[in-house]
Amino acid sequence: MSKSGKDMNNSRRNFLVAAGGALAAGGIAAHAPAAAAPELGTAKPAAPSDDIEPFYGLHQSGIATPAQTQTYFAVFDLQTEKVDDVKALLRRWTDVAARLSTGTTDLSPTPAVLKTDSGEALGLGPSRLTLTFGFGAGLFDKAGKDRYGLKSRKPEALIDLPYFNGDQLIDGHTGGDLSVQACANNPQVAFHAVRQLAREAQGIATIRWAQSGFSAQYGDKAPRNLMGFKDGTINPATPIDYDRFVWAGDEGPAWMRGGSYVVARVIRIALEHWDRMDLDYQEQTIGRHKFSGAPLGGAKEADPLDLSAADKDGNPLIPATAHARIAAAQMNDGMQILRRGYSYNNGATFVAERWPPWHQGIEYDAGSLFVCYQRDPRTGFVKIFDKLSKLDAMNQFITHIGSGVFACPPGIAPGGMIGERLFGA
């Protein structure tokens, strides 16, 4: 990374640390229930460094954290019928996550260590590892059964996503009881962390589905996705934005205040079909210039979307079916979501394209691991994507094959555990 890029990344990190403090002072912490554990905002986080992201704090790390280059998103199904087993697992997961993300990934190569660690991260630093945990609907009730006495505490916002136009969801990439998104600047560090969590879950939970991802992050600039366009240009940026669009408030259960809801979608892209399209067609589909990232009619990536701009014939510069137009906050009552997505590449597989020319054969099994955080999926992802699924010109190149929605509880104080307010700890 260049010196200027590193400075930009450090500046953004400092802003987000300051933003977390402003949010704590501004209201979310004030809503904490009287019986809660010691106020999370008073916990002293680990000192930020170029290689370590704080684990403890008001919010879980890995949400407002500047994005790393690698991710491993894993979803687990609970096998146990005992709530004490679930709590014990979350306690162990908390301890493991704190150890790995705060700098103990670099383990000494001794026989004793290898009895409790799979060993593939020996000699590697933490690489800015973050682990973000979520609770699926199955933690609260499954097949009509209140499994752990938690059904009455299920947030109304933790919905089953509706069927969207064009969905071809695969059961092995959908649903689940517990989620974890591991992010790091080294793919082996991210995968290693999930392996340790899966090892701790033996006899209590098993992996239902998982997807790795990568991103060409550089400084504060939006990365390019596999379609070649910059992705994530417009995101909540200020503490007020995060409070309004990302962090859960007092509209839901007390145990979720300061948390967020994550929607994960595995989206296969027909890259062969896309690569046959000329540049002008691609830009009309997206609504942005490919090289600069600027909206059509603009010059810079950060230029605002001018949805009223027209050409000399009166036609809109950003077409009615362009992805950028339909997803814009102006078209969705001002609503925003925090996109934290990655690209994925699983090699190649047999595919039947859903749009002309309806090619069938071996194609790339690659696309987008779309991950977004929001205050409420009903007014966030569902509101925005319902319109996209019906009108977006990009639909002729993409197919949603995996899906999950999870409630990510607030952050953790030293000595606490993931979701402790849910369980009344």
N, C-alpha and C positions, 0 to 999 in steps of 0.2 A: 504494500500500500504506500502511496506517496505520502510525503510529510503533510501536504495540505489535506489529503483524504483522511489521514489519521486525526488531524486537528478537528476536522468536521465531525468525525465520529465521536471524539471526546467531548466536543461541544454539545452534541445531541445527547450524549450520556449525562452530562452535567445538567442539561435542561430537564431531562426526565427525572433525575433525582430531585431537582428542585420542584418539579411538577408534583411528584408524590408528596413532598412536604406541604405544598400548597393545598392539595386535596385533603390531606389529613386535617389541616387547620381550617379548611373551608367548609367542612360539614359531614363527610362520610363517617369519620371517626366519632363525631358527636352523636351519631345514631346508634352506636354500639349498645347492646343490652346491658343492663346493670350487672347481670349475673355472668357476663362473659369473662374470659381469661383476661389477664392484664392487657391493657390497650396496646394493640399492635404498633401503633404509631410511635410508641415510646421505646420500642426495641431498637437497639443500636445495631445497624447492619454492618456486615463486613465492609472494610474499606474497598472502594472500587479500584480495580486495576485493569490493565489491558487484557488480562487473561481470566479474571474472576468477576462474575456477576453476583451481587448479593442474593442470598437465598431467603433471608428473613425480611419481613417488612409488612406494610399495610396491605399491599396487593401481592398476589403470586408473581414471581418473576416469569419472564417469557411472554408477557402480554405487551406491556409498554416498553419492554427492553428493546433497544435497537437490534434489528433482526440479524441473526447469525447466518452463516452460509449453508448449513446443513440441518436437516431435521429427521427425526424418526418418530412417527405418530403411531402409537400402539393402543389398542382397545382390548379390554379384558372382560370375560364373563365370570361372574362369581359362581362357585360351585357349592360353597358352604351354606347351611341354613341357620348358622349361629351368628348373631350380631357381634358377639365378643370376638369371633374370628375376624370379622371385617375390621373392627377397631384395632385389633392387634396387627393386622396387615398394614393398615394406614399408619400406625405408629412406626412399624419397621420401615415402610416406604419413606416416611419423613426423615428418619435417621440416615438412611442410605442416601437420599437426595441431598440432604444437608452436607454430608461428608463429601460426596462426589462434586457438587457444584461449588463448594467453597475451597477447593484446592487440594483435596486428598486423592485425586485421580492418579497422581504420580506415586504409585505404590512401590515399596521396596520389593525387589524380586527374591522373596524368601519362601520356603515351603509353607510356612504358617499362613502367609498372605493368600497363597493359591488354594488353601482349603476353604476360603470364604469369598474368593473373587475369581472370575473366569480368566483374568490375566491378560486379555488382549489389549488393555490400555496401559500396561506397564511401560513406564518411561514417557508417557504422554501427559501433558499438563491438562488443566480443566477446559481450556479452549473456549472460555465464556459459556460453559454449559449451563443451561436452565432446564428445569423440569416443571411442567405445568400440569396439574391434575384436575380431572373433571369427573362428575357423577352423572351417569346416565339414568334414564327413567327406571331401568330394571333394578336399581338400588332401592327404589321406593315401593314399587309393586310390579309383579310379573305374572302374566296369565291370570290376573284378577286376585293374586295373593299378596298380602302385606308381609313380605318375607322377613323384615327385620324391625317391624314396629315403627317404620319411618314414613308410612304412606301419608299421614296427616301433615308432614313437614315438606312434602313435595312442592316445589314452586310452580305456580300456574304457568310461568314462562317456559318451563321445561316440557315442551310439547313434542309430540311426534310430528315430524315435518310432513306436510301434505305431499301427495303425489304431484309432481310438476310435469308439465308437458315435455315429452321426450325422455323422461327418466327411464333408464334401463339398469336399475340397481341390482347388484349381485349380492346375495345374502352373505357371502363370505367377506364382503367389504362394507357391511352396513350394521348399524345398531351397536349394542354393547352396554355393559354395566359401569365400567370404569375406564377413563381415558388418561393417557399421559402423552404430552408432546415434549420430546427431548429436542433441544436445539443447541448446536455448538458450531464452532468453526472447524471441526474435524469430524468426518462421518463416523470414524471408529469410536470416538469418545461418545457420540450420541447413541450409537447402537449398544455400546458397552453399558451405558447407564440403564437402558431398557432391559438388557439381559439380566442385570443385577436385580431389578425390580421383579422380573418374571421368576427369577430364582427364589426370591423371598416369598413369592405367592404360591409356591408349590403346595398343593392340597387344598388351597382356598380359592384360587382364581387361575384361569388359563387364558392365553391370548386368543381372541376371536378374529381380529384382523390387524394388519399393520401395513404401513406404507412409508418408505423413505423418500426424501426429497432433497433438492439442492437449489441454490440460488446464487446468481452472480452478483452478490452485493459489492458495492464499492462506495465507501464514504457514505454520504447522506443521499445519494442518488437512487432513484427507483431502478431495480434490476430489470433485465429483459427476460420475458418468458420464452417458451420454445417456439412461439409464433414470431419472435423477433421484435416484439413491441415492449415498451416499458410498461411495467405492471405495478400498481400501487402508488401512482403519482398523487392521487387525492385520498388522504387519510386524515382522521382526527389528529390535530397537531398541538393544541393548547390544553392546559389543565381544565378549562371550561368545557372544551370539546369532549375530553375523556369523561368528565363528570356527567355530561349530558348523554353521550352515546355509548360509552364502554362500560363504566362501572355501575353495578346494580345499586339501587338506592333503597329508600324505605317503602317502595311500592310492593316489595315481596317479603319473604320471611327474613327475620333478623339475622339468621345464620349466613345469608347470602350477601348482606350489605358489604360493599367493597369488593365483591367478586365480579364475575362476568360469565356470559354464556358463549360457548364456542360451538360453531358449526363447521364441520369438516366434510368436504366433498371431494371425491376422487373423480377427476374429469379427464376422460381420454380424448385426445385431439387427433383428428385425421390429418397428420402432418403431410402425408403424401399428397392428399387432396389440396391442402393449403399451399404447399410448395408449387403447385401448378398454376396458382392464381398470380396475375401480374400485380405490381406494386400499387397501382391506383385502386384496384379492386380491394386489395387488403386494407388500404387506408380508409376507403369508404366503409368497409365492414367495421373497422375499429372506431373510426371517427377521430383518429390522430395520425400525425405524420410519423412514419416508421423511424427515421433517423433521429430527429430531434425530440420526439415525444410530445411535441406541441399539438394542441387541438387544431383540427383543420381550420385554416384561416388565421392561426396564430403563428408566432415565431419561436416561443420558448416553451419548455415543458411545463413551467409553472403558470403560464398564461391561463386565465379563467376561461371556462367553456362559454362561448358566446352562442347560445342556442337560437338567437334571433338573426345571426349573420346570414346573408344570402348572396348568391352570385348575381351577375348582371341580368340573368333571366328570371330572377326572383326565387330560385331554388335554394333551399337551406344548404349552407356549406357543410354542416354536419347532418348527414341524412337521417330521416325519421327512424330508420331501423339500425342506426349505428350503435354499437355497444356503449360507447362513452355517453351518448345522449340518453339512452334508456336508463342507464345506471346512475346518472347524475343526480345529485341531491335536489336540484331544482325540479326534477321530474318525479321526486318521491317525497314531497312535503318537507324537504330539508333534511331528510334522514341520512345518516352516515353509519358505516360499520368500519371497524378496524381490520383491514385485510393484512394477513400475515401468511401469505401463501408461498408455495414452493413448486418447482417443476419436479417431475419424476420421469424415470426411464427404466422400465422393466424388461427391456429387450424387445422381442417381437412375438406376435401371436396371430392366430387366425381371427380376422375381423370382417364383419359384414357392415359396410358403411350405410348409414341411415338416410343419406341424401344422394341425389344424382351425383356421380354416375353409378352409385350403388355397387361399387367395386367390392369383391369378396376375395380374400386371400391373406397371405402373411403380410402384416404391416407392423409398424412400430407400436408397441404397447407403451405409450408415453403420453404425457400431458401435464395436467396441473393438479397438485394437491392443494386445493383451495381451502384455506383456513381463515375464519374471521371471528372476531370477538365483538360482542355487543351487549347492551344493557338488557335487551329483550328480543329474542329471535322473531317474535310475532311482528314487531314494528321495525325490525332490522332486516335480517336476511330474507325472511318470507315475503315481506312487503316489496323488497327490491327485486328478488329473483322471480317471483310470480310473473311480473311484467317481462323480465328478461326471457323467461322460458317460452313466452308466446310470441315475442316481437323481435328479438335480437337476431340480426343477420349472422352473427357468429355461430348460431345453433347448427348451421349446415356443416360445421367442422368439428363440433364437440358433442360428447355424450357423457352424461353423469352416470357413473357406474357404482359409486360408493357414497355412503352418507352416514353422518352421526351428529347428534346434538347433545351437549353435556353442560352441566352447571359447574362452573369452576369457583369454588369457595374463595373467600378472601385470603390474604397472606397469613403467614405463620410467625409467631413469636418464638424465641428460643425456649425450649422446653415444651412447646405446644406440638400439635400434630395436625395433619391435613384434615379439614372439616370438623374440627373439635366442637364448634358451636352446634353443628347439626346433631351430634351425638350427646350434647349436653355435658361434654367433658369440661 
